[in-house]
Amino acid sequence: MGTPWFQLKEAQFPEKLYVFSSNYELYASLSNRVVALLEELSPRVEQYSIDECFLDARGIGQCMDLEDFGRQLRGHVLSGTGLTIGVGCGATKTLAKSAQWASKEWPQFRGVLALSPDNPRRTAKLLSLQPVEEIWGVGNRIAKKLHVMGITTALQLSLTNPAFIRKNFNVVLERTVRELNGESCISLEEAPPPKQQIVCSRSFGQRITTYEEMRQAVCQYAERAAEKLRGERQYCRHISIFIKTSPFAVNEPYYGNVATEKLNTPTRDTRDIIAAAVRSLDRIWLDGHRYAKAGIMLNDFSPNGVAQLNLFDDVQPRPHSDALMKVLDGINHSGLGKVWFAGRGIAPDWQMKREMLSPAYTTRWKELPVARF
């Protein structure tokens, strides 16, 4: 876990330390560029997260050494983006993740490691050095239980009976055991499955103490979540709001709460989602606190065009809702914030501070770096 900046900014740093605010637009742009570069060298690519991808290298492995291919991937991404990546190859996703972990853990691998079925001793050696908590998909809670059972390394887990693991844990960990033994149980997903949940939240730039400021924040997060929901071509039925103070605040009581509203009829209309979010906020708001964070969570999705209506719902679907939302999204497509709902305010003081924001080198012409010769 990172250390909060306010705890460090008064410290004495070396002269060459540079500090930047988080730039999510830049991260997303670079992530898309990395994926595009990987797709140039591999026919099948799954983007697992903003900074992780899986590639199908089965055919490639028949033509060239996989570590040579890994170095080619690493060089291709470095020349195209300036980013260094770690590459791990294995017979399964879990083994590939273990190899990728090792490629970063030990400098002698220089960012690339391939685990081949033809060299089981090398695989066993690596797994004997990998703690169970570092295995892909094994969280701290499961790792603690495994430690109690005397299973502390990936090799020990791989040698455990899968039926025993399934009985005492779950089928997910059983798949992990089988994958560690080279049995592929988790397929490559080139088309990501539909999202089951959308969350929008941020820490505030300064503490919120009034209901009006919190309502503005909730409205803004609800607006953004609704836009994401339409981008997924989904409707939602459950809308949850959470608010909380900072657990690190000195001499201040901690308060955190969440409220959920279930709609009779699924919606993706920003107006409906904002209204439900504000009603939920009203149920959990308490005066006298300095709030540090809030957020909204949408779930219970139904696909586009199959939303089931409720005959006894007092609030029937708004006429021309989809058409209006389409126009709204179209206007805002070239840049967020051109048209917004008044409930979020105009220039709120609570927004996240990004005073040390790095330039948007890849998305704004005016911020392109300038080279002088």
Secondary structure, 3 states (H helix, E strand, C coil): CCCCHHHCCCCCCCCCCCCCECCHHHHHHHHHHHHHHHHHHCCCEEEEECCEEEECCHHHHCCCCHHHHHHHHHHHHHHHHCCCCCEEECCCHHHHHHHHHHHHHCHHHCCEEECCCCCHHHHHHHHHHCEHHHCCCCCHHHHHHHHHCCCCEHHHHHCCCHHHHHHHCCHHHHHHHHHHCCCCCCCCCCCCCCCCEEEEEEEEEEEECCHHHHHHHHHHHHHHHHHHHHHCCEEEEEEEEEEEECCCCCCCCCCEEEEEEEEEEEECCHHHHHHHHHHHHHHHCCCCCCEEEEEEEEEEEEECCCCCCCCCCCCCCCCCHHHHHHHHHHHHCCCCCCCCCHHHCCCCCCCCCCCCECCCCCCCHHHCCCCCC
